[in-house]
Amino acid sequence: MEVSALEPDDLLTVGEVSRRTGVAVSALHYYEQLGLIESSRTSGNQRRYPRFMIRRISLILVAKRLGISLADVAEVFATLPMQRMPDSHDWHRLSKRWQDQLEAKKRELENLQRELTGCIGCGCLSMKACYLLNPDDVFGADGTGPRRVTDGSG
């Protein structure tokens, strides 16, 4: 018996897509509502997804793991074709955009880490040098000590 080759446009049920991706059916419906993925309907009104939607769903999962919001995913996915499997140029463009976002996020985290280390490590307690919790030393006018910690405003 001859086995037919799998094609990117082969249609899968929502259950098959859920099993292949590990994503709950309800999440697939939600992703579809957000316009991240697309299905067609059978004459019995059942959803069918092209096999290549598995790749889009996998990218959604990777993006979530990297801290990329679904809104950002939707913005980037808007540049990808929905009716055909994206080609290597499409994927390269998407990965470049996320790489830029991740580099910016990395710089933000490194700056936050430096500020926290400086703030916690300085031991001043007057917060004169704490740019994270007390920019421009606005609490210095109220006296010494950890004002944001003791007055309940922090």
Secondary structure in CASP SS format (residue, H / E / C, confidence):
PFRMAT SS
TARGET T0000
AUTHOR 0000-0000-0000
METHOD secondary structure of the structure
MODEL  1
M C 1.00
E C 1.00
V C 1.00
S C 1.00
A C 1.00
L C 1.00
E C 1.00
P C 1.00
D C 1.00
D C 1.00
L E 1.00
L E 1.00
T E 1.00
V H 1.00
G H 1.00
E H 1.00
V H 1.00
S H 1.00
R H 1.00
R H 1.00
T H 1.00
G C 1.00
V C 1.00
A C 1.00
V H 1.00
S H 1.00
A H 1.00
L H 1.00
H H 1.00
Y H 1.00
Y H 1.00
E H 1.00
Q H 1.00
L C 1.00
G C 1.00
L C 1.00
I C 1.00
E C 1.00
S C 1.00
S E 1.00
R E 1.00
T C 1.00
S C 1.00
G C 1.00
N C 1.00
Q C 1.00
R E 1.00
R E 1.00
Y E 1.00
P E 1.00
R C 1.00
F C 1.00
M H 1.00
I H 1.00
R H 1.00
R H 1.00
I H 1.00
S H 1.00
L H 1.00
I H 1.00
L H 1.00
V H 1.00
A H 1.00
K H 1.00
R H 1.00
L C 1.00
G C 1.00
I C 1.00
S C 1.00
L H 1.00
A H 1.00
D H 1.00
V H 1.00
A H 1.00
E H 1.00
V H 1.00
F H 1.00
A C 1.00
T C 1.00
L C 1.00
P C 1.00
M C 1.00
Q C 1.00
R C 1.00
M C 1.00
P C 1.00
D C 1.00
S H 1.00
H H 1.00
D H 1.00
W H 1.00
H H 1.00
R H 1.00
L H 1.00
S H 1.00
K H 1.00
R H 1.00
W H 1.00
Q H 1.00
D H 1.00
Q H 1.00
L H 1.00
E H 1.00
A H 1.00
K H 1.00
K H 1.00
R H 1.00
E H 1.00
L H 1.00
E H 1.00
N H 1.00
L H 1.00
Q H 1.00
R H 1.00
E H 1.00
L H 1.00
T H 1.00
G H 1.00
C H 1.00
I H 1.00
G H 1.00
C H 1.00
G C 1.00
C C 1.00
L C 1.00
S C 1.00
M C 1.00
K C 1.00
A C 1.00
C C 1.00
Y C 1.00
L C 1.00
L C 1.00
N C 1.00
P H 1.00
D H 1.00
D H 1.00
V H 1.00
F H 1.00
G H 1.00
A H 1.00
D H 1.00
G C 1.00
T C 1.00
G C 1.00
P C 1.00
R H 1.00
R H 1.00
V H 1.00
T H 1.00
D C 1.00
G C 1.00
S C 1.00
G C 1.00
END
